[in-house]
Amino acid sequence: MKKIWLLISLLSLTPLYALAVGVNDIHNIFDAVEFIKKAVRFDSITIKSDVPYDLVQWAIKKYCPQSAVDQAAKELEPLREVWVASITKPGINKSLSDRFDMVKWLILEQKKDNQYRYCKDSYLLFSILKTTQELYTWEKDPKKTNTKTNNTQNKSQETKANSESHNSASTKKLNFTFTHDTSWLPNDAKKSFSETTENYLQEIMADLVDINILDKNDLKTLNNKIEVTYQQSCNVTEWTFRVIRNKQTGAYTFKEIKLIIAYCDKNNTPERQKRHVQQILAHELWHYIYFFKDKNPSKFSEICWDNGKMNCLPEEFVSNYAKKSKEEDYAESFAYWYLYNTNGSSDNEHWAAPDNPINRRARYFEELFEEEEDDDDDEK
């Protein structure tokens, strides 16, 4: 209790007596964070304000489950790397200010119906808010800029050089067709939501090239044929994959992929947004793999399908949607497998039992990529 009084009184933002009255009413993380927000007038802070990050961290540590704190700490660095990489140099101060306001808005809009999620999101959001403010400070302070920014640039250049030497195709950006109707988005989120979505999409494409799932020819085929629209929704959105089949030869021709990226006012955290983008793009791209890259997809279908009929238990599918058809099972299973391998998904119980059909699907994808790598080596 004394620690709360000391930290807030140093900020000189509100009378100590008022804080003392509030402290006695704190019994959980929801009350603690709300108390801090009111004490520092959080809704009116700007990127130039003093923000009590240490106090928030103390409250999270005191009132939150350790599992939520550990999970947030695990997710923070990958999230922070993507966040920092998405910030471009032109007009950086304005961009940083907009991003700060967007994260602040997400913090203010947090739901208080799940303690674990609230704790994890608070940890992540306040950490990203702090990172954004620090970037703004470094940009304004020439001394800090010379050290921190130069180190960041050097590291970025090394990463870029390594990526280019590993696979030049991974650095090639794909041209998505965006319908940037963001008039319905909150003002603070208009620019940042679009920018982060585009960055997530490009990151996924580059990653799929780096792990030898896609190649340069695939990028040429997909270029300008993936359309992205935004929709205000907290429910599952729809997306489509279109091919045309020649009736005479039976051959398929790829036409387009349409993605709908949902924005949920209630819980659109950077983590949720990235996972949403990853899942739907991975799902639709795996339809592409099914038709144009996998030489014998019927082997996958043998795991849980017999003449188009499901022969596995409902719990042996990664999602309800996967039970719709063998093609959707293929796409959904890859999306989950990809998310698990890239994010350390909490769905890891799916892969625990060696003979579990879900585990057999995972092995199928792993062996498929190994075969593709061997084919590439033979060609060389």
TORKOL-4160 file (C-alpha; in steps of 0.2 Angstrom, whole numbers, padded with zeros to 4 digits, m for minus):
380
<pt num="1" X="0000" Y="0000" Z="0000"/>
<pt num="2" X="0014" Y="0012" Z="0004"/>
<pt num="3" X="0022" Y="0008" Z="m0013"/>
<pt num="4" X="0006" Y="0014" Z="m0022"/>
<pt num="5" X="0006" Y="0030" Z="m0012"/>
<pt num="6" X="0024" Y="0034" Z="m0015"/>
<pt num="7" X="0023" Y="0031" Z="m0034"/>
<pt num="8" X="0008" Y="0041" Z="m0037"/>
<pt num="9" X="0013" Y="0055" Z="m0025"/>
<pt num="10" X="0029" Y="0057" Z="m0035"/>
<pt num="11" X="0019" Y="0060" Z="m0051"/>
<pt num="12" X="0010" Y="0075" Z="m0042"/>
<pt num="13" X="m0006" Y="0072" Z="m0052"/>
<pt num="14" X="m0019" Y="0071" Z="m0039"/>
<pt num="15" X="m0021" Y="0074" Z="m0020"/>
<pt num="16" X="m0013" Y="0060" Z="m0009"/>
<pt num="17" X="m0029" Y="0060" Z="0002"/>
<pt num="18" X="m0040" Y="0055" Z="m0013"/>
<pt num="19" X="m0028" Y="0041" Z="m0017"/>
<pt num="20" X="m0028" Y="0035" Z="0001"/>
<pt num="21" X="m0047" Y="0033" Z="0000"/>
<pt num="22" X="m0046" Y="0024" Z="m0016"/>
<pt num="23" X="m0032" Y="0011" Z="m0011"/>
<pt num="24" X="m0044" Y="0004" Z="0003"/>
<pt num="25" X="m0056" Y="m0001" Z="m0010"/>
<pt num="26" X="m0044" Y="m0011" Z="m0021"/>
<pt num="27" X="m0047" Y="m0030" Z="m0020"/>
<pt num="28" X="m0043" Y="m0036" Z="m0038"/>
<pt num="29" X="m0034" Y="m0032" Z="m0054"/>
<pt num="30" X="m0049" Y="m0023" Z="m0062"/>
<pt num="31" X="m0051" Y="m0011" Z="m0047"/>
<pt num="32" X="m0032" Y="m0008" Z="m0047"/>
<pt num="33" X="m0030" Y="m0003" Z="m0065"/>
<pt num="34" X="m0046" Y="0007" Z="m0065"/>
<pt num="35" X="m0039" Y="0016" Z="m0049"/>
<pt num="36" X="m0023" Y="0020" Z="m0058"/>
<pt num="37" X="m0031" Y="0026" Z="m0073"/>
<pt num="38" X="m0042" Y="0038" Z="m0063"/>
<pt num="39" X="m0027" Y="0044" Z="m0052"/>
<pt num="40" X="m0017" Y="0049" Z="m0067"/>
<pt num="41" X="m0032" Y="0055" Z="m0078"/>
<pt num="42" X="m0027" Y="0042" Z="m0091"/>
<pt num="43" X="m0040" Y="0046" Z="m0103"/>
<pt num="44" X="m0032" Y="0063" Z="m0106"/>
<pt num="45" X="m0013" Y="0058" Z="m0107"/>
<pt num="46" X="m0003" Y="0060" Z="m0123"/>
<pt num="47" X="0013" Y="0053" Z="m0129"/>
<pt num="48" X="0022" Y="0067" Z="m0120"/>
<pt num="49" X="0014" Y="0063" Z="m0103"/>
<pt num="50" X="0022" Y="0054" Z="m0088"/>
<pt num="51" X="0014" Y="0037" Z="m0087"/>
<pt num="52" X="0015" Y="0026" Z="m0071"/>
<pt num="53" X="0021" Y="0010" Z="m0080"/>
<pt num="54" X="0030" Y="0004" Z="m0064"/>
<pt num="55" X="0014" Y="0006" Z="m0054"/>
<pt num="56" X="0004" Y="m0004" Z="m0067"/>
<pt num="57" X="0017" Y="m0018" Z="m0068"/>
<pt num="58" X="0017" Y="m0019" Z="m0049"/>
<pt num="59" X="m0003" Y="m0020" Z="m0049"/>
<pt num="60" X="m0002" Y="m0034" Z="m0062"/>
<pt num="61" X="0011" Y="m0044" Z="m0052"/>
<pt num="62" X="0001" Y="m0042" Z="m0036"/>
<pt num="63" X="m0017" Y="m0046" Z="m0042"/>
<pt num="64" X="m0014" Y="m0056" Z="m0058"/>
<pt num="65" X="m0012" Y="m0075" Z="m0060"/>
<pt num="66" X="0006" Y="m0079" Z="m0063"/>
<pt num="67" X="0001" Y="m0090" Z="m0078"/>
<pt num="68" X="m0006" Y="m0074" Z="m0086"/>
<pt num="69" X="0010" Y="m0064" Z="m0083"/>
<pt num="70" X="0021" Y="m0078" Z="m0090"/>
<pt num="71" X="0011" Y="m0080" Z="m0105"/>
<pt num="72" X="0011" Y="m0061" Z="m0108"/>
<pt num="73" X="0030" Y="m0060" Z="m0106"/>
<pt num="74" X="0032" Y="m0075" Z="m0119"/>
<pt num="75" X="0021" Y="m0066" Z="m0132"/>
<pt num="76" X="0028" Y="m0048" Z="m0129"/>
<pt num="77" X="0045" Y="m0049" Z="m0139"/>
<pt num="78" X="0037" Y="m0055" Z="m0155"/>
<pt num="79" X="0023" Y="m0043" Z="m0154"/>
<pt num="80" X="0035" Y="m0029" Z="m0150"/>
<pt num="81" X="0046" Y="m0033" Z="m0165"/>
<pt num="82" X="0032" Y="m0032" Z="m0177"/>
<pt num="83" X="0025" Y="m0016" Z="m0169"/>
<pt num="84" X="0042" Y="m0007" Z="m0170"/>
<pt num="85" X="0045" Y="m0014" Z="m0188"/>
<pt num="86" X="0028" Y="m0007" Z="m0194"/>
<pt num="87" X="0033" Y="0011" Z="m0190"/>
<pt num="88" X="0040" Y="0019" Z="m0205"/>
<pt num="89" X="0052" Y="0034" Z="m0205"/>
<pt num="90" X="0042" Y="0047" Z="m0215"/>
<pt num="91" X="0032" Y="0058" Z="m0203"/>
<pt num="92" X="0037" Y="0046" Z="m0188"/>
<pt num="93" X="0032" Y="0058" Z="m0174"/>
<pt num="94" X="0014" Y="0060" Z="m0181"/>
<pt num="95" X="0014" Y="0041" Z="m0184"/>
<pt num="96" X="0020" Y="0037" Z="m0166"/>
<pt num="97" X="0007" Y="0049" Z="m0158"/>
<pt num="98" X="m0007" Y="0041" Z="m0168"/>
<pt num="99" X="m0001" Y="0024" Z="m0162"/>
<pt num="100" X="0001" Y="0029" Z="m0144"/>
<pt num="101" X="m0017" Y="0035" Z="m0145"/>
<pt num="102" X="m0023" Y="0019" Z="m0153"/>
<pt num="103" X="m0015" Y="0008" Z="m0139"/>
<pt num="104" X="m0022" Y="0020" Z="m0126"/>
<pt num="105" X="m0039" Y="0018" Z="m0133"/>
<pt num="106" X="m0038" Y="m0001" Z="m0133"/>
<pt num="107" X="m0033" Y="0000" Z="m0114"/>
<pt num="108" X="m0048" Y="0011" Z="m0110"/>
<pt num="109" X="m0059" Y="m0001" Z="m0119"/>
<pt num="110" X="m0054" Y="m0017" Z="m0111"/>
<pt num="111" X="m0068" Y="m0028" Z="m0105"/>
<pt num="112" X="m0068" Y="m0034" Z="m0087"/>
<pt num="113" X="m0076" Y="m0051" Z="m0089"/>
<pt num="114" X="m0061" Y="m0062" Z="m0089"/>
<pt num="115" X="m0047" Y="m0060" Z="m0077"/>
<pt num="116" X="m0034" Y="m0070" Z="m0086"/>
<pt num="117" X="m0037" Y="m0061" Z="m0103"/>
<pt num="118" X="m0038" Y="m0044" Z="m0094"/>
<pt num="119" X="m0021" Y="m0047" Z="m0085"/>
<pt num="120" X="m0012" Y="m0053" Z="m0101"/>
<pt num="121" X="m0019" Y="m0039" Z="m0112"/>
<pt num="122" X="m0015" Y="m0026" Z="m0099"/>
<pt num="123" X="0003" Y="m0032" Z="m0098"/>
<pt num="124" X="0005" Y="m0032" Z="m0117"/>
<pt num="125" X="m0004" Y="m0016" Z="m0120"/>
<pt num="126" X="0005" Y="m0006" Z="m0107"/>
<pt num="127" X="0021" Y="m0013" Z="m0113"/>
<pt num="128" X="0018" Y="m0008" Z="m0131"/>
<pt num="129" X="0012" Y="0009" Z="m0125"/>
<pt num="130" X="0029" Y="0011" Z="m0116"/>
<pt num="131" X="0039" Y="0006" Z="m0131"/>
<pt num="132" X="0029" Y="0018" Z="m0142"/>
<pt num="133" X="0033" Y="0032" Z="m0130"/>
<pt num="134" X="0051" Y="0027" Z="m0129"/>
<pt num="135" X="0053" Y="0028" Z="m0148"/>
<pt num="136" X="0045" Y="0045" Z="m0148"/>
<pt num="137" X="0058" Y="0051" Z="m0134"/>
<pt num="138" X="0072" Y="0043" Z="m0144"/>
<pt num="139" X="0067" Y="0052" Z="m0160"/>
<pt num="140" X="0066" Y="0069" Z="m0150"/>
<pt num="141" X="0082" Y="0067" Z="m0141"/>
<pt num="142" X="0097" Y="0067" Z="m0153"/>
<pt num="143" X="0109" Y="0059" Z="m0140"/>
<pt num="144" X="0097" Y="0044" Z="m0137"/>
<pt num="145" X="0094" Y="0043" Z="m0156"/>
<pt num="146" X="0112" Y="0041" Z="m0160"/>
<pt num="147" X="0114" Y="0026" Z="m0149"/>
<pt num="148" X="0097" Y="0017" Z="m0149"/>
<pt num="149" X="0091" Y="0021" Z="m0167"/>
<pt num="150" X="0108" Y="0017" Z="m0174"/>
<pt num="151" X="0109" Y="0000" Z="m0165"/>
<pt num="152" X="0091" Y="m0003" Z="m0171"/>
<pt num="153" X="0096" Y="0001" Z="m0189"/>
<pt num="154" X="0111" Y="m0010" Z="m0188"/>
<pt num="155" X="0101" Y="m0024" Z="m0181"/>
<pt num="156" X="0088" Y="m0021" Z="m0195"/>
<pt num="157" X="0101" Y="m0021" Z="m0208"/>
<pt num="158" X="0109" Y="m0037" Z="m0202"/>
<pt num="159" X="0092" Y="m0046" Z="m0202"/>
<pt num="160" X="0088" Y="m0039" Z="m0219"/>
<pt num="161" X="0105" Y="m0045" Z="m0226"/>
<pt num="162" X="0103" Y="m0062" Z="m0218"/>
<pt num="163" X="0085" Y="m0064" Z="m0225"/>
<pt num="164" X="0091" Y="m0059" Z="m0242"/>
<pt num="165" X="0105" Y="m0072" Z="m0242"/>
<pt num="166" X="0094" Y="m0085" Z="m0236"/>
<pt num="167" X="0080" Y="m0083" Z="m0249"/>
<pt num="168" X="0079" Y="m0068" Z="m0260"/>
<pt num="169" X="0060" Y="m0072" Z="m0263"/>
<pt num="170" X="0056" Y="m0069" Z="m0245"/>
<pt num="171" X="0060" Y="m0050" Z="m0246"/>
<pt num="172" X="0049" Y="m0048" Z="m0261"/>
<pt num="173" X="0033" Y="m0039" Z="m0256"/>
<pt num="174" X="0017" Y="m0046" Z="m0263"/>
<pt num="175" X="0004" Y="m0034" Z="m0270"/>
<pt num="176" X="m0012" Y="m0036" Z="m0261"/>
<pt num="177" X="m0028" Y="m0027" Z="m0267"/>
<pt num="178" X="m0034" Y="m0017" Z="m0252"/>
<pt num="179" X="m0051" Y="m0009" Z="m0251"/>
<pt num="180" X="m0047" Y="0004" Z="m0238"/>
<pt num="181" X="m0064" Y="0009" Z="m0232"/>
<pt num="182" X="m0060" Y="0013" Z="m0214"/>
<pt num="183" X="m0073" Y="0027" Z="m0212"/>
<pt num="184" X="m0082" Y="0016" Z="m0198"/>
<pt num="185" X="m0066" Y="0014" Z="m0188"/>
<pt num="186" X="m0062" Y="0024" Z="m0173"/>
<pt num="187" X="m0052" Y="0039" Z="m0178"/>
<pt num="188" X="m0037" Y="0033" Z="m0167"/>
<pt num="189" X="m0037" Y="0017" Z="m0176"/>
<pt num="190" X="m0039" Y="0021" Z="m0194"/>
<pt num="191" X="m0021" Y="0022" Z="m0200"/>
<pt num="192" X="m0013" Y="0010" Z="m0188"/>
<pt num="193" X="m0026" Y="m0004" Z="m0191"/>
<pt num="194" X="m0023" Y="m0003" Z="m0209"/>
<pt num="195" X="m0004" Y="m0002" Z="m0208"/>
<pt num="196" X="m0003" Y="m0017" Z="m0195"/>
<pt num="197" X="m0014" Y="m0028" Z="m0206"/>
<pt num="198" X="m0004" Y="m0025" Z="m0221"/>
<pt num="199" X="0012" Y="m0028" Z="m0212"/>
<pt num="200" X="0005" Y="m0044" Z="m0204"/>
<pt num="201" X="0000" Y="m0051" Z="m0222"/>
<pt num="202" X="0017" Y="m0047" Z="m0229"/>
<pt num="203" X="0026" Y="m0055" Z="m0214"/>
<pt num="204" X="0016" Y="m0071" Z="m0216"/>
<pt num="205" X="0020" Y="m0072" Z="m0235"/>
<pt num="206" X="0038" Y="m0069" Z="m0232"/>
<pt num="207" X="0038" Y="m0083" Z="m0218"/>
<pt num="208" X="0030" Y="m0095" Z="m0229"/>
<pt num="209" X="0043" Y="m0093" Z="m0242"/>
<pt num="210" X="0057" Y="m0094" Z="m0229"/>
<pt num="211" X="0051" Y="m0111" Z="m0223"/>
<pt num="212" X="0049" Y="m0117" Z="m0241"/>
<pt num="213" X="0030" Y="m0118" Z="m0242"/>
<pt num="214" X="0029" Y="m0105" Z="m0256"/>
<pt num="215" X="0042" Y="m0100" Z="m0269"/>
<pt num="216" X="0045" Y="m0086" Z="m0282"/>
<pt num="217" X="0033" Y="m0094" Z="m0294"/>
<pt num="218" X="0019" Y="m0094" Z="m0281"/>
<pt num="219" X="0022" Y="m0076" Z="m0277"/>
<pt num="220" X="0020" Y="m0072" Z="m0296"/>
<pt num="221" X="0004" Y="m0082" Z="m0297"/>
<pt num="222" X="m0004" Y="m0074" Z="m0281"/>
<pt num="223" X="0002" Y="m0056" Z="m0285"/>
<pt num="224" X="m0013" Y="m0044" Z="m0286"/>
<pt num="225" X="m0025" Y="m0059" Z="m0284"/>
<pt num="226" X="m0028" Y="m0057" Z="m0265"/>
<pt num="227" X="m0041" Y="m0045" Z="m0261"/>
<pt num="228" X="m0042" Y="m0038" Z="m0243"/>
<pt num="229" X="m0057" Y="m0029" Z="m0236"/>
<pt num="230" X="m0061" Y="m0024" Z="m0218"/>
<pt num="231" X="m0077" Y="m0027" Z="m0208"/>
<pt num="232" X="m0083" Y="m0021" Z="m0191"/>
<pt num="233" X="m0087" Y="m0038" Z="m0183"/>
<pt num="234" X="m0083" Y="m0048" Z="m0167"/>
<pt num="235" X="m0090" Y="m0064" Z="m0175"/>
<pt num="236" X="m0082" Y="m0076" Z="m0187"/>
<pt num="237" X="m0080" Y="m0068" Z="m0204"/>
<pt num="238" X="m0080" Y="m0077" Z="m0221"/>
<pt num="239" X="m0067" Y="m0078" Z="m0234"/>
<pt num="240" X="m0066" Y="m0086" Z="m0251"/>
<pt num="241" X="m0054" Y="m0095" Z="m0262"/>
<pt num="242" X="m0059" Y="m0097" Z="m0281"/>
<pt num="243" X="m0053" Y="m0109" Z="m0294"/>
<pt num="244" X="m0060" Y="m0113" Z="m0311"/>
<pt num="245" X="m0060" Y="m0131" Z="m0317"/>
<pt num="246" X="m0058" Y="m0136" Z="m0335"/>
<pt num="247" X="m0072" Y="m0148" Z="m0339"/>
<pt num="248" X="m0063" Y="m0157" Z="m0353"/>
<pt num="249" X="m0046" Y="m0159" Z="m0344"/>
<pt num="250" X="m0050" Y="m0157" Z="m0326"/>
<pt num="251" X="m0036" Y="m0145" Z="m0323"/>
<pt num="252" X="m0038" Y="m0131" Z="m0311"/>
<pt num="253" X="m0034" Y="m0112" Z="m0314"/>
<pt num="254" X="m0032" Y="m0101" Z="m0299"/>
<pt num="255" X="m0043" Y="m0085" Z="m0299"/>
<pt num="256" X="m0042" Y="m0076" Z="m0283"/>
<pt num="257" X="m0042" Y="m0076" Z="m0264"/>
<pt num="258" X="m0054" Y="m0064" Z="m0254"/>
<pt num="259" X="m0050" Y="m0060" Z="m0236"/>
<pt num="260" X="m0061" Y="m0051" Z="m0224"/>
<pt num="261" X="m0051" Y="m0044" Z="m0209"/>
<pt num="262" X="m0063" Y="m0041" Z="m0194"/>
<pt num="263" X="m0061" Y="m0027" Z="m0182"/>
<pt num="264" X="m0069" Y="m0029" Z="m0165"/>
<pt num="265" X="m0072" Y="m0014" Z="m0155"/>
<pt num="266" X="m0072" Y="m0024" Z="m0139"/>
<pt num="267" X="m0056" Y="m0033" Z="m0139"/>
<pt num="268" X="m0046" Y="m0029" Z="m0155"/>
<pt num="269" X="m0029" Y="m0030" Z="m0147"/>
<pt num="270" X="m0013" Y="m0031" Z="m0158"/>
<pt num="271" X="m0012" Y="m0050" Z="m0153"/>
<pt num="272" X="m0029" Y="m0054" Z="m0158"/>
<pt num="273" X="m0028" Y="m0044" Z="m0174"/>
<pt num="274" X="m0012" Y="m0053" Z="m0179"/>
<pt num="275" X="m0018" Y="m0071" Z="m0175"/>
<pt num="276" X="m0034" Y="m0067" Z="m0185"/>
<pt num="277" X="m0025" Y="m0061" Z="m0200"/>
<pt num="278" X="m0013" Y="m0076" Z="m0199"/>
<pt num="279" X="m0027" Y="m0089" Z="m0197"/>
<pt num="280" X="m0037" Y="m0083" Z="m0212"/>
<pt num="281" X="m0023" Y="m0080" Z="m0224"/>
<pt num="282" X="m0015" Y="m0097" Z="m0219"/>
<pt num="283" X="m0032" Y="m0106" Z="m0222"/>
<pt num="284" X="m0035" Y="m0099" Z="m0239"/>
<pt num="285" X="m0017" Y="m0101" Z="m0245"/>
<pt num="286" X="m0018" Y="m0119" Z="m0240"/>
<pt num="287" X="m0033" Y="m0121" Z="m0252"/>
<pt num="288" X="m0020" Y="m0115" Z="m0265"/>
<pt num="289" X="m0007" Y="m0128" Z="m0259"/>
<pt num="290" X="m0021" Y="m0142" Z="m0260"/>
<pt num="291" X="m0025" Y="m0138" Z="m0278"/>
<pt num="292" X="m0008" Y="m0133" Z="m0285"/>
<pt num="293" X="0007" Y="m0139" Z="m0274"/>
<pt num="294" X="0002" Y="m0155" Z="m0265"/>
<pt num="295" X="0005" Y="m0169" Z="m0278"/>
<pt num="296" X="m0006" Y="m0182" Z="m0269"/>
<pt num="297" X="m0018" Y="m0173" Z="m0256"/>
<pt num="298" X="m0029" Y="m0189" Z="m0256"/>
<pt num="299" X="m0016" Y="m0196" Z="m0243"/>
<pt num="300" X="m0021" Y="m0182" Z="m0231"/>
<pt num="301" X="m0040" Y="m0186" Z="m0234"/>
<pt num="302" X="m0037" Y="m0204" Z="m0229"/>
<pt num="303" X="m0034" Y="m0199" Z="m0211"/>
<pt num="304" X="m0052" Y="m0194" Z="m0208"/>
<pt num="305" X="m0062" Y="m0196" Z="m0224"/>
<pt num="306" X="m0069" Y="m0211" Z="m0234"/>
<pt num="307" X="m0078" Y="m0207" Z="m0251"/>
<pt num="308" X="m0082" Y="m0189" Z="m0244"/>
<pt num="309" X="m0089" Y="m0195" Z="m0228"/>
<pt num="310" X="m0081" Y="m0191" Z="m0211"/>
<pt num="311" X="m0074" Y="m0207" Z="m0202"/>
<pt num="312" X="m0066" Y="m0198" Z="m0187"/>
<pt num="313" X="m0074" Y="m0192" Z="m0170"/>
<pt num="314" X="m0079" Y="m0174" Z="m0169"/>
<pt num="315" X="m0066" Y="m0170" Z="m0156"/>
<pt num="316" X="m0052" Y="m0177" Z="m0168"/>
<pt num="317" X="m0054" Y="m0161" Z="m0179"/>
<pt num="318" X="m0046" Y="m0145" Z="m0176"/>
<pt num="319" X="m0062" Y="m0135" Z="m0178"/>
<pt num="320" X="m0080" Y="m0137" Z="m0182"/>
<pt num="321" X="m0077" Y="m0129" Z="m0199"/>
<pt num="322" X="m0064" Y="m0143" Z="m0203"/>
<pt num="323" X="m0078" Y="m0156" Z="m0202"/>
<pt num="324" X="m0087" Y="m0147" Z="m0217"/>
<pt num="325" X="m0077" Y="m0156" Z="m0230"/>
<pt num="326" X="m0060" Y="m0164" Z="m0234"/>
<pt num="327" X="m0054" Y="m0148" Z="m0242"/>
<pt num="328" X="m0059" Y="m0137" Z="m0227"/>
<pt num="329" X="m0051" Y="m0150" Z="m0215"/>
<pt num="330" X="m0035" Y="m0148" Z="m0225"/>
<pt num="331" X="m0035" Y="m0129" Z="m0224"/>
<pt num="332" X="m0041" Y="m0128" Z="m0206"/>
<pt num="333" X="m0028" Y="m0141" Z="m0201"/>
<pt num="334" X="m0014" Y="m0132" Z="m0209"/>
<pt num="335" X="m0019" Y="m0115" Z="m0202"/>
<pt num="336" X="m0019" Y="m0122" Z="m0184"/>
<pt num="337" X="m0003" Y="m0132" Z="m0187"/>
<pt num="338" X="0005" Y="m0116" Z="m0194"/>
<pt num="339" X="m0001" Y="m0105" Z="m0179"/>
<pt num="340" X="0005" Y="m0118" Z="m0167"/>
<pt num="341" X="0023" Y="m0118" Z="m0175"/>
<pt num="342" X="0024" Y="m0099" Z="m0176"/>
<pt num="343" X="0016" Y="m0094" Z="m0160"/>
<pt num="344" X="0018" Y="m0108" Z="m0148"/>
<pt num="345" X="m0001" Y="m0110" Z="m0148"/>
<pt num="346" X="m0011" Y="m0115" Z="m0132"/>
<pt num="347" X="m0019" Y="m0128" Z="m0143"/>
<pt num="348" X="m0003" Y="m0140" Z="m0141"/>
<pt num="349" X="m0014" Y="m0153" Z="m0133"/>
<pt num="350" X="m0020" Y="m0157" Z="m0151"/>
<pt num="351" X="m0002" Y="m0163" Z="m0155"/>
<pt num="352" X="0001" Y="m0173" Z="m0139"/>
<pt num="353" X="m0005" Y="m0191" Z="m0144"/>
<pt num="354" X="0006" Y="m0199" Z="m0158"/>
<pt num="355" X="m0009" Y="m0209" Z="m0165"/>
<pt num="356" X="m0021" Y="m0195" Z="m0163"/>
<pt num="357" X="m0028" Y="m0190" Z="m0181"/>
<pt num="358" X="m0024" Y="m0172" Z="m0177"/>
<pt num="359" X="m0006" Y="m0177" Z="m0174"/>
<pt num="360" X="m0006" Y="m0187" Z="m0190"/>
<pt num="361" X="m0011" Y="m0172" Z="m0199"/>
<pt num="362" X="0004" Y="m0162" Z="m0192"/>
<pt num="363" X="0016" Y="m0176" Z="m0197"/>
<pt num="364" X="0008" Y="m0176" Z="m0215"/>
<pt num="365" X="0012" Y="m0157" Z="m0217"/>
<pt num="366" X="0030" Y="m0159" Z="m0210"/>
<pt num="367" X="0033" Y="m0173" Z="m0222"/>
<pt num="368" X="0026" Y="m0164" Z="m0236"/>
<pt num="369" X="0038" Y="m0149" Z="m0234"/>
<pt num="370" X="0052" Y="m0161" Z="m0232"/>
<pt num="371" X="0048" Y="m0169" Z="m0248"/>
<pt num="372" X="0047" Y="m0152" Z="m0257"/>
<pt num="373" X="0064" Y="m0147" Z="m0250"/>
<pt num="374" X="0071" Y="m0163" Z="m0257"/>
<pt num="375" X="0064" Y="m0160" Z="m0274"/>
<pt num="376" X="0072" Y="m0142" Z="m0273"/>
<pt num="377" X="0089" Y="m0150" Z="m0269"/>
<pt num="378" X="0087" Y="m0162" Z="m0284"/>
<pt num="379" X="0083" Y="m0148" Z="m0296"/>
<pt num="380" X="0099" Y="m0139" Z="m0290"/>
